[in-house]
C-alpha cells in the first residue's frame, strides 16, 4: 500500500488534513482519499473511494470538493 499526504485544506472554515492511498482488494485496484476535521473535541472524517485510473480519481476529487463546499460548522 502506498500512502501520500494530501495538501491541507479548509473545510467549513476549519483546517483539515488528508491523505490518499492506493490498494488492491479482491483483484481490483482502487484509490481512497480521506480528510479529517476536528470540531468541539470530535473528529469528523470523509473518505472517497474510486477506481485507480486517472479519470476516476479526478472525478472522485471533484465530488469530494463539491461535498466539502457544503459543510459548515455551527458555533455556539
VOZA-479300 format. One record per residue (C-alpha): residue number from 1; residue in one letter; x, y, z. Coordinates in steps of 0.2 Angstrom, whole numbers. Layout:
N
<rec n="NUM" res="a" c1="X" c2="Y" c3="Z"/>
...
***
This chain:
76
<rec n="1" res="x" c1="0" c2="0" c3="0"/>
<rec n="2" res="x" c1="7" c2="17" c3="-5"/>
<rec n="3" res="x" c1="1" c2="32" c3="6"/>
<rec n="4" res="x" c1="3" c2="50" c3="1"/>
<rec n="5" res="x" c1="-1" c2="66" c3="11"/>
<rec n="6" res="x" c1="-14" c2="77" c3="3"/>
<rec n="7" res="x" c1="-12" c2="96" c3="3"/>
<rec n="8" res="x" c1="-20" c2="104" c3="19"/>
<rec n="9" res="x" c1="-37" c2="112" c3="15"/>
<rec n="10" res="x" c1="-51" c2="121" c3="24"/>
<rec n="11" res="x" c1="-67" c2="113" c3="26"/>
<rec n="12" res="x" c1="-81" c2="124" c3="33"/>
<rec n="13" res="x" c1="-68" c2="136" c3="38"/>
<rec n="14" res="x" c1="-58" c2="124" c3="49"/>
<rec n="15" res="x" c1="-41" c2="116" c3="44"/>
<rec n="16" res="x" c1="-41" c2="99" c3="38"/>
<rec n="17" res="x" c1="-28" c2="86" c3="34"/>
<rec n="18" res="x" c1="-29" c2="72" c3="22"/>
<rec n="19" res="x" c1="-20" c2="58" c3="14"/>
<rec n="20" res="x" c1="-23" c2="46" c3="-1"/>
<rec n="21" res="x" c1="-18" c2="28" c3="-3"/>
<rec n="22" res="x" c1="-19" c2="15" c3="-17"/>
<rec n="23" res="x" c1="-24" c2="-3" c3="-13"/>
<rec n="24" res="x" c1="-30" c2="-19" c3="-21"/>
<rec n="25" res="x" c1="-44" c2="-29" c3="-14"/>
<rec n="26" res="x" c1="-51" c2="-45" c3="-22"/>
<rec n="27" res="x" c1="-41" c2="-41" c3="-38"/>
<rec n="28" res="x" c1="-47" c2="-23" c3="-40"/>
<rec n="29" res="x" c1="-36" c2="-8" c3="-39"/>
<rec n="30" res="x" c1="-43" c2="7" c3="-31"/>
<rec n="31" res="x" c1="-39" c2="24" c3="-23"/>
<rec n="32" res="x" c1="-45" c2="31" c3="-6"/>
<rec n="33" res="x" c1="-44" c2="49" c3="-1"/>
<rec n="34" res="x" c1="-48" c2="53" c3="17"/>
<rec n="35" res="x" c1="-49" c2="70" c3="26"/>
<rec n="36" res="x" c1="-51" c2="74" c3="45"/>
<rec n="37" res="x" c1="-58" c2="89" c3="54"/>
<rec n="38" res="x" c1="-58" c2="92" c3="72"/>
<rec n="39" res="x" c1="-73" c2="102" c3="79"/>
<rec n="40" res="x" c1="-78" c2="103" c3="98"/>
<rec n="41" res="x" c1="-67" c2="88" c3="103"/>
<rec n="42" res="x" c1="-74" c2="77" c3="89"/>
<rec n="43" res="x" c1="-65" c2="70" c3="74"/>
<rec n="44" res="x" c1="-75" c2="70" c3="58"/>
<rec n="45" res="x" c1="-69" c2="61" c3="43"/>
<rec n="46" res="x" c1="-74" c2="59" c3="25"/>
<rec n="47" res="x" c1="-67" c2="45" c3="13"/>
<rec n="48" res="x" c1="-69" c2="45" c3="-6"/>
<rec n="49" res="x" c1="-65" c2="29" c3="-15"/>
<rec n="50" res="x" c1="-63" c2="27" c3="-34"/>
<rec n="51" res="x" c1="-55" c2="16" c3="-46"/>
<rec n="52" res="x" c1="-37" c2="19" c3="-48"/>
<rec n="53" res="x" c1="-37" c2="26" c3="-65"/>
<rec n="54" res="x" c1="-33" c2="45" c3="-68"/>
<rec n="55" res="x" c1="-51" c2="49" c3="-74"/>
<rec n="56" res="x" c1="-59" c2="40" c3="-60"/>
<rec n="57" res="x" c1="-48" c2="48" c3="-47"/>
<rec n="58" res="x" c1="-51" c2="66" c3="-54"/>
<rec n="59" res="x" c1="-69" c2="63" c3="-54"/>
<rec n="60" res="x" c1="-68" c2="57" c3="-36"/>
<rec n="61" res="x" c1="-58" c2="73" c3="-31"/>
<rec n="62" res="x" c1="-71" c2="84" c3="-39"/>
<rec n="63" res="x" c1="-85" c2="75" c3="-30"/>
<rec n="64" res="x" c1="-76" c2="77" c3="-13"/>
<rec n="65" res="x" c1="-73" c2="95" c3="-16"/>
<rec n="66" res="x" c1="-91" c2="98" c3="-20"/>
<rec n="67" res="x" c1="-96" c2="89" c3="-4"/>
<rec n="68" res="x" c1="-84" c2="99" c3="7"/>
<rec n="69" res="x" c1="-91" c2="115" c3="-1"/>
<rec n="70" res="x" c1="-107" c2="111" c3="8"/>
<rec n="71" res="x" c1="-100" c2="108" c3="25"/>
<rec n="72" res="x" c1="-102" c2="122" c3="39"/>
<rec n="73" res="x" c1="-99" c2="121" c3="57"/>
<rec n="74" res="x" c1="-111" c2="129" c3="69"/>
<rec n="75" res="x" c1="-103" c2="139" c3="83"/>
<rec n="76" res="x" c1="-112" c2="141" c3="99"/>
***
